[in-house]
Amino acid sequence: MKKAQILVVDDESGVRELVGDVLELEGYEVTIAVDGLDALSRIRKQKFDLYVLDLNMPKIDGLVLLEKVRSGGDQTPALLLTARREKEDIHQGFRVGADDYVTKPFSIEELALRVGAILRRSSSAQATNILRCGPISIDEDQHLVRHQDEIIELSPTEYNLLHFLIERKNKVIRKDVLLNAIWGIDFENNSTVVETYISYLRKKLHRDGFEGIKTVRGVGFQIVERG
């Protein structure tokens, strides 16, 4: 079985060595980058299964690095290492496309568990019918919605609405299109049912910095990766 390829990026040599040693002991193939610029160079040359990124680095920090790779269409899972405890830094990480984070100082057991969980989710998504948008995923085979690892209970209508939006993520869907597709209503008739169910989804899914369900005033609604 092919080993997962992990890129570890940290400007502190002690942290790089610790993380690299832990992941190699877990059976992964590890590549080390000393900063964000080094990481970008390596990413251009090699395909990885996971990025482990320090948040606070000179030249290019972890958030900027992640923004750069995401803007280029690279959806490789990413785990952030952070010494910062402010919630806004963590929220910003999720907004730019992080999958999880570990706060320094961390235990090697926690690091190994979180890396394993991310890689399992990624492998599962490739093997099954999974729709993703930011931290939200829909397992079409099991009819399950998750926010990160947490299963979110949705009504059948909420599920259908979310599924319709994620299938067309980043696109603005007109209200009349949603009314027809989800409720079988072929005219608006001043109905507020779409707005009502959009608010239900936001209450259940908007958390940990993700606010991806958008209203485009006078047009309709969309869901985006980073909200």
C-alpha positions as CSV (number, residue, x, y, z in Angstrom):
1,M,0.0,0.0,0.0
2,K,1.4,3.4,-1.0
3,K,2.4,5.7,1.9
4,A,0.6,9.0,2.3
5,Q,2.8,11.9,1.2
6,I,2.9,14.7,3.8
7,L,4.5,18.1,3.5
8,V,5.5,19.6,6.9
9,V,6.2,23.4,6.9
10,D,7.6,25.1,9.9
11,D,10.4,27.6,10.4
12,E,11.4,26.1,13.8
13,S,13.8,23.3,13.3
14,G,12.8,21.6,16.6
15,V,9.1,21.5,15.6
16,R,9.9,20.3,12.1
17,E,12.0,17.4,13.4
18,L,9.4,16.5,16.0
19,V,6.5,16.5,13.6
20,G,8.5,14.7,10.9
21,D,9.7,12.0,13.3
22,V,6.1,11.4,14.6
23,L,4.6,11.1,11.2
24,E,7.3,8.9,9.9
25,L,6.8,6.6,12.8
26,E,3.1,6.5,11.9
27,G,4.1,5.2,8.5
28,Y,3.9,8.3,6.4
29,E,6.4,9.7,3.8
30,V,7.4,13.1,5.0
31,T,8.9,16.1,3.1
32,I,10.2,19.1,5.1
33,A,10.0,22.7,4.1
34,V,11.7,25.4,6.2
35,D,9.2,28.3,5.3
36,G,6.4,29.2,3.0
37,L,8.5,30.0,-0.1
38,D,10.3,26.6,0.2
39,A,6.9,24.9,0.6
40,L,5.5,26.6,-2.6
41,S,8.5,25.4,-4.5
42,R,8.0,21.8,-3.3
43,I,4.3,21.9,-4.0
44,R,4.9,22.9,-7.6
45,K,7.1,19.8,-8.0
46,Q,5.3,17.1,-6.1
47,K,1.8,16.0,-5.3
48,F,1.1,15.6,-1.5
49,D,-1.8,14.0,0.4
50,L,-1.6,16.5,3.3
51,Y,-0.1,19.8,4.2
52,V,1.0,20.4,7.9
53,L,1.5,24.2,8.0
54,D,2.8,26.4,10.8
55,L,0.6,29.5,11.0
56,N,3.2,32.0,12.1
57,M,6.2,32.0,9.7
58,P,8.4,34.8,8.1
59,K,8.1,35.6,4.4
60,I,4.9,33.7,3.8
61,D,2.9,32.6,6.8
62,G,0.6,29.5,6.9
63,L,-2.6,31.4,6.1
64,V,-1.1,33.2,3.1
65,L,0.4,30.0,1.8
66,L,-2.9,28.2,2.1
67,E,-4.7,31.0,0.3
68,K,-2.2,30.8,-2.5
69,V,-2.6,27.1,-3.0
70,R,-6.4,27.2,-2.7
71,S,-6.6,30.1,-5.2
72,G,-4.8,27.8,-7.7
73,G,-7.4,25.1,-7.3
74,D,-5.3,22.9,-5.0
75,Q,-7.7,21.2,-2.5
76,T,-5.1,19.1,-0.7
77,P,-6.1,18.7,3.0
78,A,-4.3,21.1,5.4
79,L,-3.7,20.9,9.1
80,L,-2.5,24.2,10.8
81,L,0.0,24.3,13.6
82,T,-0.6,27.4,15.7
83,A,0.8,28.9,18.9
84,R,-1.9,31.5,18.8
85,R,-5.0,31.1,20.9
86,E,-7.1,33.9,19.4
87,K,-10.3,32.5,17.9
88,E,-10.1,34.8,14.9
89,D,-6.8,33.2,13.7
90,I,-8.4,29.8,13.8
91,H,-11.6,31.1,12.1
92,Q,-9.5,32.7,9.4
93,G,-7.8,29.4,8.9
94,F,-11.1,27.6,8.2
95,R,-12.2,30.5,6.0
96,V,-9.2,30.0,3.7
97,G,-9.6,26.3,3.5
98,A,-7.9,24.5,6.5
99,D,-9.3,21.2,7.5
100,D,-8.2,21.2,11.1
101,Y,-5.7,22.7,13.5
102,V,-3.5,21.8,16.5
103,T,-2.5,24.4,19.1
104,K,1.2,24.4,20.3
105,P,2.3,22.9,22.5
106,F,0.6,19.7,21.3
107,S,0.9,16.1,22.3
108,I,2.3,13.7,19.7
109,E,-0.7,11.5,20.2
110,E,-3.1,14.3,19.3
111,L,-1.1,15.2,16.2
112,A,-1.1,11.6,15.0
113,L,-4.8,11.2,15.6
114,R,-5.7,14.4,13.8
115,V,-3.5,13.6,10.8
116,G,-5.0,10.1,10.6
117,A,-8.5,11.5,10.8
118,I,-8.0,14.0,8.0
119,L,-6.4,11.4,5.7
120,R,-9.2,8.9,6.4
121,R,-11.8,11.6,5.5
122,S,-9.9,12.4,2.3
123,S,-9.5,8.8,1.3
124,S,-13.2,8.1,2.1
125,A,-14.2,11.1,0.0
126,Q,-12.3,9.7,-3.0
127,A,-13.8,6.3,-2.6
128,T,-17.5,7.3,-2.1
129,N,-19.8,10.0,-3.4
130,I,-18.9,13.0,-1.2
131,L,-19.8,16.6,-2.0
132,R,-17.7,19.2,-0.2
133,C,-17.9,22.9,0.5
134,G,-15.5,24.3,3.1
135,P,-16.0,22.3,6.3
136,I,-19.4,21.0,5.1
137,S,-19.6,17.6,3.4
138,I,-22.5,15.5,2.1
139,D,-22.1,11.7,2.0
140,E,-24.6,10.9,-0.8
141,D,-24.3,7.1,-0.2
142,Q,-25.2,7.4,3.5
143,H,-27.4,10.5,3.2
144,L,-25.3,12.2,5.9
145,V,-24.2,15.8,6.4
146,R,-21.1,16.7,8.4
147,H,-19.5,19.9,9.7
148,Q,-15.9,18.8,10.0
149,D,-16.4,15.4,11.9
150,E,-19.7,16.3,13.5
151,I,-22.9,14.8,11.9
152,I,-25.5,17.5,11.4
153,E,-29.2,16.5,11.6
154,L,-31.1,18.0,8.7
155,S,-34.8,17.6,7.7
156,P,-35.3,16.1,4.2
157,T,-36.1,19.6,2.8
158,E,-33.0,21.1,4.4
159,Y,-30.9,18.3,3.0
160,N,-32.3,18.7,-0.5
161,L,-31.7,22.5,-0.4
162,L,-28.1,22.1,0.9
163,H,-27.4,19.4,-1.7
164,F,-28.8,21.5,-4.5
165,L,-26.6,24.5,-3.4
166,I,-23.4,22.5,-2.9
167,E,-23.8,20.7,-6.3
168,R,-23.6,24.3,-7.7
169,K,-21.3,25.8,-5.2
170,N,-20.0,29.3,-5.9
171,K,-22.9,29.9,-8.4
172,V,-25.8,32.2,-7.5
173,I,-29.1,30.3,-7.8
174,R,-32.2,32.4,-8.4
175,K,-35.0,32.1,-5.8
176,D,-37.5,30.9,-8.4
177,V,-35.1,28.1,-9.5
178,L,-34.9,26.9,-5.9
179,L,-38.7,27.1,-5.4
180,N,-39.2,25.0,-8.4
181,A,-36.4,22.5,-7.7
182,I,-37.0,21.9,-4.0
183,W,-40.7,22.7,-3.5
184,G,-42.2,22.2,-7.0
185,I,-43.4,25.8,-6.9
186,D,-43.3,27.4,-10.4
187,F,-44.0,30.9,-9.3
188,E,-42.9,33.1,-6.4
189,N,-46.2,34.4,-5.2
190,N,-44.2,36.3,-2.5
191,S,-43.3,33.1,-0.8
192,T,-40.7,33.3,2.0
193,V,-40.1,29.6,2.2
194,V,-36.7,29.7,0.6
195,E,-35.5,32.4,3.1
196,T,-36.9,30.4,6.0
197,Y,-35.0,27.3,5.1
198,I,-31.9,29.2,4.3
199,S,-32.0,30.6,7.8
200,Y,-32.5,27.0,9.2
201,L,-29.3,25.9,7.3
202,R,-27.3,28.9,8.6
203,K,-28.3,28.2,12.2
204,K,-27.0,24.6,11.9
205,L,-24.0,25.1,9.6
206,H,-22.6,28.5,10.3
207,R,-19.9,28.0,13.0
208,D,-16.2,28.0,13.6
209,G,-15.7,30.8,11.2
210,F,-17.7,29.3,8.3
211,E,-20.5,31.5,7.0
212,G,-20.7,30.3,3.5
213,I,-24.4,30.5,2.7
214,K,-24.8,33.9,1.1
215,T,-27.8,36.0,0.1
216,V,-27.3,37.9,-3.2
217,R,-29.9,40.6,-2.7
218,G,-32.5,40.8,-5.5
219,V,-31.1,37.7,-7.2
220,G,-30.9,34.5,-5.0
221,F,-28.5,32.5,-2.9
222,Q,-25.2,30.7,-3.1
223,I,-22.8,28.6,-1.0
224,V,-19.1,29.4,-1.2
225,E,-16.0,27.6,0.2
226,R,-14.9,30.6,2.3
227,G,-17.5,32.6,3.9
